[in-house]
C-alpha cells in the first residue's frame, strides 16, 4: 500500500476517535458540572499536551497521543492516580462528596452520549445515503465468486444462492452475509449448481475465519468496465483510458472482474499483455503489474444495483435498529469467543486493524458508518465491569447504592491500578496481534 493510502487510513481513524472521545468525555464533564462537581481538566488525546486553554476552573487541551482522552474531576480516583486530596475531608465540589446516584450518572454520561451519537450517525447516514444492494435476481444472472473461505465450506464460483435458511432473500450481500447468519447456529444456504439444488451448511466457527482479511468469502460475478485511470499509475503510463473494455490478458479471455483480479495476481511485478476495445478498435497495452497485483484503474461494475431511500421518519427506526444491532452482534461475538468457536486472536483488532477497515480512500459514507459503529462499540466496551473503565466505576457505585456501603478510597485506588494493568495488557496484545496478522 502506498504512503498516501496509509495516511488516509490513519487520518480517518484519528478524526473518528477525536470526535468520539470528545463527545464521550464531554458527557462525563457536562454531567459533573451539572451536579456542581469541579472539572479540573478536559483532554482529547493523552499527554504531552500540544496546546490548550483554561476557561473558568477547567483546563481544555489536546494531547499528542490521539488514541483516547480523559476528564479530571476533583476528588475522583481515576487513571491519573492523583490521590493526594483523598487524605483530606471531602470538599463540597468533589466527586466523592456527592450522592452515589449523582456519581453514577456522571460515570454513565460518556457511555450514554456515545450511544446517542452512534444512533444519530446511523439515522442521518440512512437518511442521506439510503441502502444500496444487488437484487437477488441480478446476482443470480451469473452467480457468485467463491473465494478461499467460500470454497472451504463447499461453495463454487458460479453457484446461485436461491435461499438463506430455507427462505428467499431480496438483497445481496445484506441478506446473505450478515451477523444473523454468521453469529448464530444451524444456518445454511440453498444453491443452484447447474440443474441441481444443494444445501451448503455454514460452520459455527465461520465468524472467526471471516475476521481475517486474507479469508475472503463470496462476492458477485460482475461484468466491468474502466471508469477512471489513476494519474501516474502503470495503467496510465501504458495508455489505458476510461471507457476501455478489457478483452484479454496474456491471451486469456476476461469477461468478469474476478477473472481480471485472479489473472493479475499471477503477474505481480511482471508486464501484462492486455488487449482492450476502444471505440470499436482493438489495442494492445503492456502495463507493469504492481507487487499488489494491480495496474491502477478504477473499475465500473456493470451489475445493476438498487438503492432504497428513506424519509427522515423512516430512517429513525431503521437507523436506531442498525445502531443497536452493533451491540447485539458484539455480544454474540463475545459468546462465540467464550465458546471457543472464534479464537480471541482473530477477533481483537488494535488501531492498525481498525484503521484498515476505513480503507485507503476517503469515502464519507464508509467513514460515517465506521464512526457510528465505533461509537456503539466504545459504549459497549466502556460498560464492561473492568476497573479503570466506566463500567468498573458503575459496578462499584451500584454496589454502594444497593448495599449502602461505600468501598474505601484505598480499595478504589488499588482496583484502578489493577484495571489499568488489564487495559494496558489488552492494548499491547491488540497492537501485537495487528502486527502479527500483517506478517502472516
Secondary structure, DSSP 4 states (H G I P E B T S, - for coil): --HHHHHHHHHHHHHHHHHHHHHHHHHHHHHHHHTT--EEEEEEEEEEEEEEEEETTEEEEEEEEEEEEEEEETT---TT---GGGGSPPPTTSGGGS-HHHHHHHHHHHHHHHHHHHHHHHHHHHHHH-EEEEEHHHHHHH-EEE-HHHHHTT--TT-EEEEETTB---EETTTTSSHHHHSSSSEEEEEEETTEEEEEEE-TTHHHHHTSTT---EEE--BEEEEEE-TTSHHHHHT--TT-EEEEETTEE--BHHHHHHHHHTTTTSB--EEEEETTEEEEE-PBPPTTS--SEEEEE-S--EEE---HHHHHHHHHHHHHHHHHHHHHHHHHHHTTSS-HHHH---HHHHHHHH-SS--HHHHHHHHHHHHHHHHHHHTSS-TTSHHHHHHHHHHHHHHS-PPPHHHHHHHHHHHHHHHHHHHHHHHHHHHHHHT-
